[in-house]
Amino acid sequence: MKNKEYMSIRKMIDYADKALKYTKDYNFEQFSNNEEKVDATVFAISQIGELVKNISKDTMDKYSNIEWIIIKNLRNKIVHDYEGINLNLIWDIIENDIDNLKEDLEKILSENDIEEGQ
């Protein structure tokens, strides 16, 4: 795994952590009524999608359990139609997907640390 790809995955984990931190102790109503929380969380999620461009096809194929294209497409939706973002979808991602994504990304780093150390 190339260093740029490795660092991009590390940054994706950091943005996932930020999105989780921004929404901690919030319910959907509190979140959706807090413009700063929405903006910060949506930005973090969009950055995860932006970083997908640095992930090689080999890595995407090897870790096909991660929905790389959907993540990238969500970023495009956010950037090109910010006013049309469905906050229910964003909340669903926070509640149901981002922890799993973070775990999957950490697994990639862990497996590649081992491989690089051999």
C-alpha positions as CSV (number, residue, x, y, z in Angstrom):
1,M,0.0,0.0,0.0
2,K,1.4,3.4,-1.0
3,N,1.9,6.0,1.7
4,K,-0.6,8.4,0.2
5,E,-3.3,5.7,0.3
6,Y,-2.3,4.8,3.8
7,M,-2.5,8.4,4.9
8,S,-5.9,8.9,3.2
9,I,-7.3,6.0,5.1
10,R,-6.0,7.4,8.3
11,K,-7.6,10.8,7.5
12,M,-10.9,9.0,6.7
13,I,-10.8,7.5,10.2
14,D,-10.1,10.9,11.7
15,Y,-13.1,12.4,9.8
16,A,-15.3,9.5,10.9
17,D,-14.2,10.2,14.5
18,K,-15.1,13.9,14.0
19,A,-18.6,13.1,12.7
20,L,-19.2,10.9,15.6
21,K,-17.9,13.5,18.1
22,Y,-20.1,16.2,16.6
23,T,-23.2,14.1,17.0
24,K,-22.5,12.5,20.3
25,D,-25.3,13.0,22.8
26,Y,-27.6,14.4,20.1
27,N,-30.8,13.0,18.8
28,F,-32.0,13.7,15.2
29,E,-34.1,16.7,16.2
30,Q,-31.3,18.3,18.1
31,F,-28.9,17.6,15.3
32,S,-31.1,18.8,12.5
33,N,-31.9,22.1,14.4
34,N,-28.2,22.9,14.9
35,E,-26.8,24.4,11.8
36,E,-23.2,24.3,13.0
37,K,-23.4,20.6,13.9
38,V,-25.0,19.8,10.5
39,D,-22.4,21.7,8.6
40,A,-19.5,20.2,10.5
41,T,-20.8,16.7,10.3
42,V,-21.7,16.9,6.6
43,F,-18.3,18.4,5.9
44,A,-16.6,15.5,7.7
45,I,-18.6,12.9,5.7
46,S,-17.9,14.7,2.4
47,Q,-14.2,14.6,3.2
48,I,-14.3,10.9,3.7
49,G,-15.8,10.7,0.2
50,E,-13.2,13.0,-1.2
51,L,-10.4,10.8,0.1
52,V,-11.8,7.8,-1.7
53,K,-10.1,9.1,-4.8
54,N,-6.8,8.2,-3.3
55,I,-7.7,4.6,-2.8
56,S,-6.4,2.2,-5.4
57,K,-8.5,-0.2,-7.4
58,D,-6.5,-3.1,-5.8
59,T,-7.4,-1.9,-2.3
60,M,-11.1,-1.3,-3.3
61,D,-11.2,-4.8,-4.8
62,K,-9.5,-6.4,-1.8
63,Y,-11.9,-4.7,0.7
64,S,-15.0,-4.8,-1.4
65,N,-17.1,-5.0,1.7
66,I,-16.7,-1.2,1.9
67,E,-19.0,0.6,-0.5
68,W,-16.4,2.9,-1.9
69,I,-18.4,4.1,-4.9
70,I,-21.4,5.0,-2.7
71,I,-19.2,6.9,-0.3
72,K,-17.7,8.8,-3.2
73,N,-21.1,9.5,-4.8
74,L,-22.4,10.8,-1.5
75,R,-19.5,13.3,-1.5
76,N,-20.5,14.4,-5.0
77,K,-24.1,14.8,-3.9
78,I,-23.1,16.9,-0.9
79,V,-20.7,19.1,-2.9
80,H,-23.0,19.7,-5.9
81,D,-26.4,19.9,-4.1
82,Y,-25.7,21.0,-0.6
83,E,-29.1,22.6,-0.1
84,G,-30.7,19.3,-1.2
85,I,-29.0,17.1,1.3
86,N,-31.4,14.7,3.1
87,L,-30.6,15.1,6.8
88,N,-32.4,11.8,7.5
89,L,-29.9,10.1,5.3
90,I,-27.0,11.8,7.0
91,W,-28.3,10.8,10.4
92,D,-28.8,7.3,9.2
93,I,-25.2,7.2,8.2
94,I,-24.1,8.4,11.6
95,E,-26.3,6.0,13.5
96,N,-25.8,2.9,11.3
97,D,-22.8,3.1,9.1
98,I,-19.9,5.3,10.2
99,D,-18.8,3.1,13.1
100,N,-18.7,0.1,10.8
101,L,-16.8,2.1,8.2
102,K,-14.3,3.2,10.8
103,E,-13.7,-0.4,12.0
104,D,-13.3,-1.6,8.4
105,L,-10.8,1.2,7.7
106,E,-8.9,0.4,10.9
107,K,-8.7,-3.2,9.8
108,I,-7.1,-2.1,6.5
109,L,-4.5,-0.2,8.3
110,S,-3.9,-3.0,10.8
111,E,-3.5,-5.6,8.0
112,N,-1.2,-3.4,6.0
113,D,1.0,-2.5,9.0
114,I,1.6,-6.3,9.4
115,E,2.2,-6.7,5.7
116,E,4.7,-3.8,5.6
117,G,6.5,-5.1,8.7
118,Q,7.2,-8.5,7.1
